[in-house]
Structure formats: structure tokens, C-alpha cells
Amino acid sequence: MLAATPGAALPANDTVGEIAAFGVRQTGQLDKANADKAGVARVLQVCDDWRDRAAKAVRRRRILGIF
């Protein structure tokens, strides 16, 4: 997830079909890169939520005099 997503291989020749195929491949690589970043963002959000809930639970216990 953290490694850079490589770009698509350049077209082998300058025909319209090859250039169009390159565009499709490059779009696929962009989709992979965006999915990786969305995955990382989700993992970080879950970790932040867990941390916030744990901190809130600790504060709550101290207020109630358990500690």
C-alpha cells in the first residue's frame, strides 16, 4: 500500500491503437494508486477512532474516581 504505483509501460509504437491501449493501462494504474491511498486513509481513520475511544474511556474512569 505504501509503495509507489508504477506507471504503465510506454507504447511500443506510435499507432493510434497502441496509444489508446497505453491510456487505458495508465488509467488502470491510477485506479490502483487511488485505491491504495483510500485504503491507507481508512486504516488511519480506524486507528484514530480507537485511540480517541480509549482516551475517552480513561478520562471517564478517572472522573468517576476509579483510579
MMTF fields as JSON, N, C-alpha, C and O atoms, coordinates in Angstrom:
{
  "mmtfVersion": "1.0.0",
  "mmtfProducer": "UNKNOWN",
  "numBonds": 267,
  "numAtoms": 268,
  "numGroups": 67,
  "numChains": 1,
  "numModels": 1,
  "chainsPerModel": [1],
  "groupsPerChain": [67],
  "chainIdList": ["A"],
  "bondAtomList": [4, 2, 8, 6, 12, 10, 16, 14, 20, 18, 24, 22, 28, 26, 32, 30, 36, 34, 40, 38, 44, 42, 48, 46, 52, 50, 56, 54, 60, 58, 64, 62, 68, 66, 72, 70, 76, 74, 80, 78, 84, 82, 88, 86, 92, 90, 96, 94, 100, 98, 104, 102, 108, 106, 112, 110, 116, 114, 120, 118, 124, 122, 128, 126, 132, 130, 136, 134, 140, 138, 144, 142, 148, 146, 152, 150, 156, 154, 160, 158, 164, 162, 168, 166, 172, 170, 176, 174, 180, 178, 184, 182, 188, 186, 192, 190, 196, 194, 200, 198, 204, 202, 208, 206, 212, 210, 216, 214, 220, 218, 224, 222, 228, 226, 232, 230, 236, 234, 240, 238, 244, 242, 248, 246, 252, 250, 256, 254, 260, 258, 264, 262],
  "bondOrderList": [1, 1, 1, 1, 1, 1, 1, 1, 1, 1, 1, 1, 1, 1, 1, 1, 1, 1, 1, 1, 1, 1, 1, 1, 1, 1, 1, 1, 1, 1, 1, 1, 1, 1, 1, 1, 1, 1, 1, 1, 1, 1, 1, 1, 1, 1, 1, 1, 1, 1, 1, 1, 1, 1, 1, 1, 1, 1, 1, 1, 1, 1, 1, 1, 1, 1],
  "groupList": [{"groupName": "MET", "atomNameList": ["N", "CA", "C", "O"], "elementList": ["N", "C", "C", "O"], "formalChargeList": [0, 0, 0, 0], "bondAtomList": [1, 0, 2, 1, 3, 2], "bondOrderList": [1, 1, 2], "singleLetterCode": "M", "chemCompType": "L-PEPTIDE LINKING"}, {"groupName": "LEU", "atomNameList": ["N", "CA", "C", "O"], "elementList": ["N", "C", "C", "O"], "formalChargeList": [0, 0, 0, 0], "bondAtomList": [1, 0, 2, 1, 3, 2], "bondOrderList": [1, 1, 2], "singleLetterCode": "L", "chemCompType": "L-PEPTIDE LINKING"}, {"groupName": "ALA", "atomNameList": ["N", "CA", "C", "O"], "elementList": ["N", "C", "C", "O"], "formalChargeList": [0, 0, 0, 0], "bondAtomList": [1, 0, 2, 1, 3, 2], "bondOrderList": [1, 1, 2], "singleLetterCode": "A", "chemCompType": "L-PEPTIDE LINKING"}, {"groupName": "THR", "atomNameList": ["N", "CA", "C", "O"], "elementList": ["N", "C", "C", "O"], "formalChargeList": [0, 0, 0, 0], "bondAtomList": [1, 0, 2, 1, 3, 2], "bondOrderList": [1, 1, 2], "singleLetterCode": "T", "chemCompType": "L-PEPTIDE LINKING"}, {"groupName": "PRO", "atomNameList": ["N", "CA", "C", "O"], "elementList": ["N", "C", "C", "O"], "formalChargeList": [0, 0, 0, 0], "bondAtomList": [1, 0, 2, 1, 3, 2], "bondOrderList": [1, 1, 2], "singleLetterCode": "P", "chemCompType": "L-PEPTIDE LINKING"}, {"groupName": "GLY", "atomNameList": ["N", "CA", "C", "O"], "elementList": ["N", "C", "C", "O"], "formalChargeList": [0, 0, 0, 0], "bondAtomList": [1, 0, 2, 1, 3, 2], "bondOrderList": [1, 1, 2], "singleLetterCode": "G", "chemCompType": "PEPTIDE LINKING"}, {"groupName": "ASN", "atomNameList": ["N", "CA", "C", "O"], "elementList": ["N", "C", "C", "O"], "formalChargeList": [0, 0, 0, 0], "bondAtomList": [1, 0, 2, 1, 3, 2], "bondOrderList": [1, 1, 2], "singleLetterCode": "N", "chemCompType": "L-PEPTIDE LINKING"}, {"groupName": "ASP", "atomNameList": ["N", "CA", "C", "O"], "elementList": ["N", "C", "C", "O"], "formalChargeList": [0, 0, 0, 0], "bondAtomList": [1, 0, 2, 1, 3, 2], "bondOrderList": [1, 1, 2], "singleLetterCode": "D", "chemCompType": "L-PEPTIDE LINKING"}, {"groupName": "VAL", "atomNameList": ["N", "CA", "C", "O"], "elementList": ["N", "C", "C", "O"], "formalChargeList": [0, 0, 0, 0], "bondAtomList": [1, 0, 2, 1, 3, 2], "bondOrderList": [1, 1, 2], "singleLetterCode": "V", "chemCompType": "L-PEPTIDE LINKING"}, {"groupName": "GLU", "atomNameList": ["N", "CA", "C", "O"], "elementList": ["N", "C", "C", "O"], "formalChargeList": [0, 0, 0, 0], "bondAtomList": [1, 0, 2, 1, 3, 2], "bondOrderList": [1, 1, 2], "singleLetterCode": "E", "chemCompType": "L-PEPTIDE LINKING"}, {"groupName": "ILE", "atomNameList": ["N", "CA", "C", "O"], "elementList": ["N", "C", "C", "O"], "formalChargeList": [0, 0, 0, 0], "bondAtomList": [1, 0, 2, 1, 3, 2], "bondOrderList": [1, 1, 2], "singleLetterCode": "I", "chemCompType": "L-PEPTIDE LINKING"}, {"groupName": "PHE", "atomNameList": ["N", "CA", "C", "O"], "elementList": ["N", "C", "C", "O"], "formalChargeList": [0, 0, 0, 0], "bondAtomList": [1, 0, 2, 1, 3, 2], "bondOrderList": [1, 1, 2], "singleLetterCode": "F", "chemCompType": "L-PEPTIDE LINKING"}, {"groupName": "ARG", "atomNameList": ["N", "CA", "C", "O"], "elementList": ["N", "C", "C", "O"], "formalChargeList": [0, 0, 0, 0], "bondAtomList": [1, 0, 2, 1, 3, 2], "bondOrderList": [1, 1, 2], "singleLetterCode": "R", "chemCompType": "L-PEPTIDE LINKING"}, {"groupName": "GLN", "atomNameList": ["N", "CA", "C", "O"], "elementList": ["N", "C", "C", "O"], "formalChargeList": [0, 0, 0, 0], "bondAtomList": [1, 0, 2, 1, 3, 2], "bondOrderList": [1, 1, 2], "singleLetterCode": "Q", "chemCompType": "L-PEPTIDE LINKING"}, {"groupName": "LYS", "atomNameList": ["N", "CA", "C", "O"], "elementList": ["N", "C", "C", "O"], "formalChargeList": [0, 0, 0, 0], "bondAtomList": [1, 0, 2, 1, 3, 2], "bondOrderList": [1, 1, 2], "singleLetterCode": "K", "chemCompType": "L-PEPTIDE LINKING"}, {"groupName": "CYS", "atomNameList": ["N", "CA", "C", "O"], "elementList": ["N", "C", "C", "O"], "formalChargeList": [0, 0, 0, 0], "bondAtomList": [1, 0, 2, 1, 3, 2], "bondOrderList": [1, 1, 2], "singleLetterCode": "C", "chemCompType": "L-PEPTIDE LINKING"}, {"groupName": "TRP", "atomNameList": ["N", "CA", "C", "O"], "elementList": ["N", "C", "C", "O"], "formalChargeList": [0, 0, 0, 0], "bondAtomList": [1, 0, 2, 1, 3, 2], "bondOrderList": [1, 1, 2], "singleLetterCode": "W", "chemCompType": "L-PEPTIDE LINKING"}],
  "groupTypeList": [0, 1, 2, 2, 3, 4, 5, 2, 2, 1, 4, 2, 6, 7, 3, 8, 5, 9, 10, 2, 2, 11, 5, 8, 12, 13, 3, 5, 13, 1, 7, 14, 2, 6, 2, 7, 14, 2, 5, 8, 2, 12, 8, 1, 13, 8, 15, 7, 7, 16, 12, 7, 12, 2, 2, 14, 2, 8, 12, 12, 12, 12, 10, 1, 5, 10, 11],
  "groupIdList": [1, 2, 3, 4, 5, 6, 7, 8, 9, 10, 11, 12, 13, 14, 15, 16, 17, 18, 19, 20, 21, 22, 23, 24, 25, 26, 27, 28, 29, 30, 31, 32, 33, 34, 35, 36, 37, 38, 39, 40, 41, 42, 43, 44, 45, 46, 47, 48, 49, 50, 51, 52, 53, 54, 55, 56, 57, 58, 59, 60, 61, 62, 63, 64, 65, 66, 67],
  "secStructList": [7, 7, 1, 7, 7, 7, 7, 7, 7, 7, 7, 1, 1, 7, 7, 2, 2, 2, 2, 2, 2, 2, 2, 2, 2, 2, 2, 2, 2, 2, 2, 2, 2, 2, 2, 2, 2, 2, 2, 2, 2, 2, 2, 2, 2, 2, 2, 2, 2, 2, 2, 2, 2, 2, 2, 2, 2, 2, 2, 2, 2, 2, 2, 2, 6, 7, 7],
  "xCoordList": [0.804, 0.0, 0.85, 0.474, 1.964, 2.774, 3.76, 4.289, 4.009, 4.948, 4.304, 3.089, 5.129, 4.633, 4.07, 4.628, 2.976, 2.394, 3.067, 3.01, 3.701, 4.412, 3.436, 2.303, 3.886, 3.076, 3.042, 3.81, 2.148, 2.055, 3.262, 3.901, 3.548, 4.648, 4.292, 3.14, 5.269, 5.05, 4.659, 5.004, 3.944, 3.542, 4.757, 5.799, 4.601, 5.7, 5.903, 7.019, 4.826, 4.938, 3.924, 3.199, 3.873, 3.019, 1.706, 1.17, 1.192, -0.108, -1.214, -1.037, -2.344, -3.466, -3.907, -4.184, -3.97, -4.396, -3.46, -3.907, -2.173, -1.192, -1.247, -1.127, -1.425, -1.514, -2.79, -2.779, -3.895, -5.153, -5.011, -5.484, -4.37, -4.155, -3.292, -3.533, -2.29, -1.467, -2.329, -2.178, -3.235, -4.121, -4.972, -5.175, -5.467, -6.274, -5.421, -5.849, -4.218, -3.328, -2.961, -2.935, -2.681, -2.301, -3.461, -3.247, -4.682, -5.858, -6.004, -6.375, -5.719, -5.76, -4.743, -5.032, -3.566, -2.541, -2.986, -2.748, -3.627, -4.13, -5.203, -5.243, -6.065, -7.098, -6.449, -6.907, -5.397, -4.681, -4.095, -4.211, -3.461, -2.824, -3.865, -3.628, -5.002, -6.046, -6.629, -6.934, -6.787, -7.313, -6.349, -6.782, -5.052, -4.056, -4.171, -4.158, -4.284, -4.364, -5.658, -5.662, -6.746, -8.014, -7.909, -8.458, -7.208, -7.016, -6.198, -6.537, -5.144, -4.304, -5.102, -5.017, -5.873, -6.682, -7.687, -7.923, -8.272, -9.246, -8.566, -9.101, -7.41, -6.678, -6.334, -6.501, -5.862, -5.518, -6.754, -6.675, -7.891, -9.118, -9.563, -9.976, -9.483, -9.86, -8.932, -9.392, -7.643, -6.689, -6.968, -6.925, -7.248, -7.567, -8.835, -8.903, -9.835, -11.078, -10.83, -11.35, -10.044, -9.729, -8.989, -9.293, -8.022, -7.262, -8.175, -8.076, -9.047, -9.959, -10.899, -11.151, -11.415, -12.31, -11.561, -12.097, -10.325, -9.533, -9.234, -9.329, -8.876, -8.582, -9.833, -9.75, -10.966, -12.223, -12.576, -13.051, -12.347, -12.638, -11.749, -12.214, -10.484, -9.565, -9.981, -9.976, -10.337, -10.781, -12.059, -12.214, -12.958, -14.224, -13.986, -14.607, -13.11, -12.835, -12.25, -12.617, -11.36, -10.741, -11.773, -11.717, -12.689, -13.722, -14.602, -15.031, -14.875, -15.723, -14.963, -15.562, -13.71, -12.92, -12.447, -12.068, -12.457, -11.997, -10.479, -9.968, -9.758, -8.301, -7.87, -6.673],
  "yCoordList": [-1.195, 0.0, 1.264, 2.268, 1.217, 2.423, 2.589, 3.681, 1.524, 1.62, 2.405, 2.369, 3.103, 3.871, 2.932, 1.863, 3.327, 2.54, 2.959, 4.13, 2.02, 2.395, 2.765, 2.285, 3.611, 3.956, 2.803, 1.848, 2.905, 1.878, 1.968, 3.013, 0.848, 0.83, 1.737, 1.787, 2.435, 3.329, 2.524, 1.348, 3.161, 2.46, 1.952, 2.605, 0.783, 0.202, 0.948, 1.007, 1.522, 2.3, 3.438, 3.571, 4.245, 5.425, 5.271, 6.253, 4.059, 3.859, 4.294, 4.31, 4.643, 5.11, 4.032, 4.331, 2.814, 1.713, 1.51, 1.289, 1.587, 1.403, 2.555, 2.333, 3.767, 4.93, 4.854, 5.181, 4.42, 4.257, 3.174, 3.344, 2.076, 0.995, 1.486, 1.125, 2.304, 2.885, 3.72, 3.631, 4.535, 5.357, 4.513, 4.873, 3.404, 2.501, 1.892, 1.819, 1.457, 0.87, 1.905, 1.596, 3.123, 4.168, 4.497, 4.738, 4.507, 4.75, 3.644, 3.91, 2.425, 1.306, 1.49, 1.204, 1.961, 2.202, 3.318, 3.238, 4.349, 5.435, 4.924, 5.32, 4.048, 3.457, 2.681, 2.77, 1.928, 1.189, 2.145, 1.921, 3.216, 4.181, 4.854, 5.043, 5.214, 5.84, 4.879, 5.282, 3.614, 2.61, 2.422, 2.287, 2.413, 2.277, 3.426, 3.217, 4.632, 5.798, 5.788, 6.178, 5.354, 5.255, 4.205, 4.385, 3.119, 2.077, 2.576, 2.31, 3.284, 3.845, 4.851, 4.857, 5.696, 6.685, 5.991, 6.455, 4.901, 4.169, 3.543, 3.606, 2.95, 2.35, 3.422, 3.204, 4.56, 5.637, 6.145, 6.448, 6.239, 6.689, 5.725, 6.155, 4.431, 3.429, 3.514, 3.444, 3.663, 3.78, 5.037, 4.993, 6.137, 7.373, 7.215, 7.697, 6.551, 6.323, 5.471, 5.773, 4.413, 3.549, 4.337, 4.219, 5.136, 5.939, 6.921, 7.074, 7.57, 8.538, 7.867, 8.402, 6.696, 5.98, 5.53, 5.601, 5.068, 4.639, 5.822, 5.702, 6.951, 8.136, 8.604, 9.018, 8.544, 8.946, 8.0, 8.444, 6.701, 5.728, 5.956, 5.84, 6.277, 6.528, 7.785, 7.8, 8.825, 10.062, 9.816, 10.339, 9.034, 8.774, 8.039, 8.371, 7.062, 6.313, 7.22, 7.119, 8.086, 8.973, 9.933, 10.253, 10.379, 11.288, 10.57, 11.181, 9.3, 8.543, 8.107, 7.543, 8.356, 8.036, 6.6, 6.145, 5.886, 4.504, 4.444, 3.483, 5.434, 5.442, 6.387, 6.532],
  "zCoordList": [0.0, 0.0, 0.0, -0.604, 0.658, 0.762, -0.385, -0.596, -1.122, -2.251, -3.388, -3.578, -4.126, -5.267, -6.327, -6.577, -6.94, -8.023, -9.323, -9.699, -10.011, -11.233, -12.344, -12.378, -13.236, -14.399, -15.389, -15.278, -16.349, -17.377, -18.309, -18.439, -18.947, -19.921, -21.101, -21.531, -21.606, -22.739, -23.986, -24.104, -24.904, -26.124, -26.902, -26.953, -27.499, -28.279, -29.589, -30.105, -30.133, -31.374, -31.31, -30.324, -32.343, -32.285, -33.055, -33.57, -33.136, -33.772, -32.821, -31.603, -33.393, -32.59, -31.599, -30.438, -32.043, -31.178, -29.992, -28.867, -30.253, -29.178, -28.177, -26.972, -28.661, -27.773, -26.938, -25.752, -27.561, -26.821, -25.755, -24.631, -26.097, -25.124, -23.961, -22.809, -24.265, -23.202, -22.256, -21.037, -22.814, -21.982, -21.054, -19.895, -21.55, -20.722, -19.613, -18.461, -19.966, -18.952, -17.889, -16.697, -18.322, -17.372, -16.436, -15.248, -16.96, -16.121, -15.083, -13.94, -15.468, -14.518, -13.405, -12.243, -13.749, -12.735, -11.78, -10.574, -12.319, -11.487, -10.53, -9.365, -11.022, -10.151, -9.003, -7.864, -9.289, -8.236, -7.203, -5.998, -7.69, -6.792, -5.901, -4.708, -6.464, -5.675, -4.65, -3.528, -5.023, -4.089, -2.917, -1.772, -3.199, -2.131, -1.142, 0.071, -1.663, -0.779, 0.021, 1.189, -0.581, 0.153, 1.257, 2.343, 0.979, 1.985, 3.165, 4.318, 2.885, 3.948, 4.77, 5.998, 4.101, 4.816, 5.739, 6.855, 5.29, 6.119, 7.337, 8.444, 7.143, 8.266, 9.297, 10.497, 8.846, 9.77, 10.511, 11.702, 9.824, 10.463, 11.553, 12.63, 11.285, 12.285, 13.497, 14.637, 13.257, 14.369, 15.201, 16.431, 14.536, 15.26, 16.08, 17.211, 15.53, 16.272, 17.511, 18.585, 17.37, 18.524, 19.598, 20.786, 19.177, 20.123, 20.863, 22.08, 20.131, 20.748, 21.745, 22.825, 21.382, 22.314, 23.565, 24.671, 23.391, 24.543, 25.455, 26.677, 24.88, 25.689, 26.425, 27.581, 25.783, 26.411, 27.562, 28.607, 27.371, 28.423, 29.641, 30.774, 29.423, 30.534, 31.288, 32.519, 30.567, 31.223, 32.019, 33.122, 31.473, 32.144, 33.468, 34.478, 33.47, 34.696, 35.771, 36.942, 35.381, 36.36, 36.951, 38.138, 36.145, 36.645, 37.658, 38.637, 37.447, 38.359, 39.627, 40.543, 39.675, 40.852, 40.939, 42.018, 39.847, 39.864, 40.032, 40.608, 39.55, 39.67, 40.749, 41.0]
}
